[in-house]
Amino acid sequence: MALVSMTGFARGDGQHDGLRWTWEIKTVNGKSQDVRLRLPYGFEAMEPEVRAVVPEYVRRGSCQLSLNVSRVDVAGELRINDRALELALAAVKRVASEIDTAPPSAEGILALKGVLEVSDAGADDDEEALAARNGAMMDSLRATLADLRTMRQGEGARLEAVLAAQIGDIEKLAEAARDCPARSVEAISARLHEHIERLMSQSGTFDEDRLHQEAVLLAAKADIQEELDRLFAHVEAAREHFSSAQPVGRKLDFLTQEFNREANTLCSKSNAAELTRIGLDLKAVIDQMREQVQNIE
């Protein structure tokens, strides 16, 4: 399974029994799964089912999902929502008692959202018809989510190519650090002799204890084998994550932190300009990789 991006957009249309609807889904990166729904009045009951379906297609990231519904025809009947009308009249009465204003017209009150409703000739009271309508809308949602998943997979494949190249660069830089001439026994010996000469010129005496301390310090700074071993292990782990069937964005983000830690230590232990340059190049590639990883599911 290829990597999946957290960024995507999909739109799907549907129609059933006089209704036409459009699902719109937009996803962006996020630390966890965050689903935000916007359902029209009268369709709020679908929210639990919608929320249950989304995780099948979107496992991580911020997801904004909206449903727009319109009627193909108005073959049903008009009816007044008594409760909504009662609340509207109460609000009008309160406003009239506080400010001097002309009373609203009947048309104005009926135009308030929820006061006047259009029914599908009893379809709202027909459980079978309601279940069929909701089923058609959920099928449409699943198709839209599948399109979204396909788009996120396509973007993920492009990100994988970029990340694979960056992992290759990290591996090459780690190999360059491993093979750096500054780590050779001859180079370390030459630097040790320079230290001895400097100590002798400063003190005029040969302090064996001080010389031993300098030799140990120089050897410790030159030893970056553990850092190199971990860098190569992280490279292998990153490549294994590319073929995982599970979301790996968090794991890759953790790996970039580990890469950066080893690069920092390599720079701090560097005893030559060439090795420092390699460490800085490593940090630059790792920073670029971290930016890309933030978009992986």
N, C-alpha and C positions, 0 to 999 in steps of 0.2 A: 504494500500500500504506500503510495506517495504521500508526501507532506500535504497538509491542507491549510490554506490561508484562512484567517479570520475575517477577511474583507470580502464582501460580496453583495450582490443585489439581484433580486428576481421579482417578476410581476406575472401574475396568472389571473386569467378571466374565467368566469363560469356563468352558467345560466340554467335555471330550473323552475318550472311551474310559474312563469310570470316574473321571476326575479332575475336580475343580472348583477353580478358582483365582481370585484377586483381585489385580489390579495396583493399587497406590496410588502416586501421583506428587505430590510437593509441590515447588514452586519458589519461591525468594525471590531478592532482588537480590544481585548479586555482581560483582566487577570482571571476572571471566573465567568460562569455563564450568567447573563443578565438579560431576561426577556421582558420587553415592554410592549404591551398590547394596546391597540386603540380599536375598539369594536363599536359599531353604531348602536343607537338606542334600539332596544328590542332583541339584541343578539348577545347580550351580556352572559346569558346562560351557557354559551359555547366556550367561555374562557377556560374552565378546567380542562376540557378536552383538547383545546388548542395548546395549552401549556404542557399537556402530557405528550403531545406529538412532536413539538419542536426539538426536544433533546435527542430524538432519534436521528436528526439531521445536523443539528448545531450543538456541539459538545462544549464549546468554549467560545467566549466573546460576547460582545454586547449586541443584542438582536432587537430591532425595532420592527414590529409587525402591525399592519393596519388592514382593515377590511372596509371597503366602500360598497354600499348596496343601493340599487335603484330598481324601480319596477319597469318591466317592459311594457305593460299596459295596466290600466286601472279598471279591471273588470269586477273588482270587489265592491264593497260598500263602505261608506263613510260612517264613522261612529265617534261619539264624544267620550273621552276618558273622564268620567265623573270626578274622580279623585284629583286629576290634574286641573280640571276646571275649577273645583272648589279651592284649591290652593292659589290659582291665578286670581280668582275673585277676591280672596282674602288679601292678597298682595295689593290689588287695585284699591281696595277699601282703606288699607293702611296708608298708602301713598296719598290718597285723597284727603285723609284726616291730617296729614302733616304739611302738605303744600297745596296751594291753590292752583289747580290745573283742570283742564277739561277731561271728563270721563272718557275712557277709551271706547272705541266702537266695538260692536260684536265681532266684526271681521278681524280687528286687531287682536282680540282675545283668542279667537279661534286660530289665529296664525301663530300663537305661542307654541313652542315645541312641546309635543306630547298631549296637547289638548284635543286636537282633531287627529284621528288615526284612520288609516285605510286598512281594512281587513280583506283577506282573500276569500270572501264568501264562506266564512266559517273555517278556513284552513288552519287559523291559529288555534282553534279548539280541536282540531283533528290530530291526535297524537301520531298516527301513521304518516300523515302528510308532513307534519313537522319533523319527524325522524328522517323522512326521505329527503326533505330539504337540507337539513343539517348534514346528512350523510353525503349529499352531493357537494356541499360546501367544504367538508373535510377532505373529500377525495381531491377537490381542486387545490386545497391547501397543501396536501402531501405532494401533489405534482409540482407545485411552485417551490416547495422546500427541496424537492429533488433537483430542480433546475438550479436552485441556489447552491446546493451541495456540489453540483457539477462545475459551476463557476468557481467556487472556492477551491476545488481540486485542481482546476486549470491554473489558477493563480499560485496555488501551492507548488505545482510542478515547476513553474518559473522560479519561484523562490528557492526550491531545492537545487536547481542548477546553479544559482548564485552562491548558495551556501556550500555546495560541493566544491566549487572553485575556491572559496575562501578556506575551507578545510584543507584543500590541497596546498594552498599558499602557506598555511600554518605548518603543515608537515614539512614542506621544503625549507622553511626558515628554521625549524627545529633541527633538521638534518645539517643545515649550514652552521648552526651553533655547535652541534656535535662534532663537526669536522673542522671547526675554526682552528687555525694554526696557533692562536693564542693559548689554546688548551694543551698544546704538546708539552712533553717533558722538557724538551730543549728550550722552549720559550719560558716556561716556568723557572728553569735553572738560570737562564740569562737574567730574568728579573730578580731572582734571589741574589745573584752576584752584584747587581746594581744596588740592592738594599744593603748588602755587606759593605760595599765601598762607601756608601753614604754614611753608614754608622761609624765606620772607621775614620772617615774624614771629619766627622763631628766631634767624636770623643777622643780619638787618638789611641784608644785602647780597644782591645778585643773582648767584648762582653759576651761570653758563650750563652748565658741565659737569655739575654736580649735577642741574640741571633736566633736562638731556638724559637722564641716567641714569634719573631717576624716570619720565620719559615713556616710555622704552623698556621699563622694568619693568612699568609699568601696561598698556602695549599688549600685552606678552607674556602677562600674566595674564588679560587679557580675551579673548585669542584661543583659543577652544575649537573652532574649525572642524574641525581634524583629528580630534578626539575625536568630534564629531558625525558626521562622515563615516563613521568606523569603526562607530559605533553603528548607523547606518542600514544599513551593509553587513552587519553581524552579524544584524540583524533579517531581512534578505532571505535570508541563508544559512540561518537557523533555519527559515524557512518552506519553503525548498527541501528540507530534511532530512525534513520531515513526509511528503513524497511519495516518499521513497527506498524502494527494494525491499530494501535492506540494513539491518542493525542500525545505528542511529544514536545509541544512548545515549552512547557515548564522545564522539562529535562534539558532541553537545548539551552534554555536561558541559564540554568544552573551551570552547565558546562562552560558557557562563555565566562562566567565568574571564575571558574576554576582555571580556564586558560589564562585569564588576566592575572590571577594570583601567581601562576608560574612565571609569566612574562615579567612581572614586577620583581620577583625574586632573582630571576636571571639577570636583570639590569643591575640590581643591587650587588650581585656577586661579580659582576663583570670587572675584569682587570685589564681590559684592552678596548680601544675605541671601536674596533671591528665587532666585537661581541656586543657592545652597547648598542651599536647601530642595528644589529640583528634583533635585539630585544625591543627596541623602539619600533621597528617594522612589524614585529609580532603584535605589539599593542595596537598599532594602527589597524591591522587586519581584524583583530579581535573586536575592536570598537565597531567596525563596519558590520561584522557578523552579528553583533548584539542588536544592532538596529533592525536587521532583517528578521531575526528570531522573534522580535516582539510581535510580528504579524502571523506567527505560526500557531495553529490550534493546539 
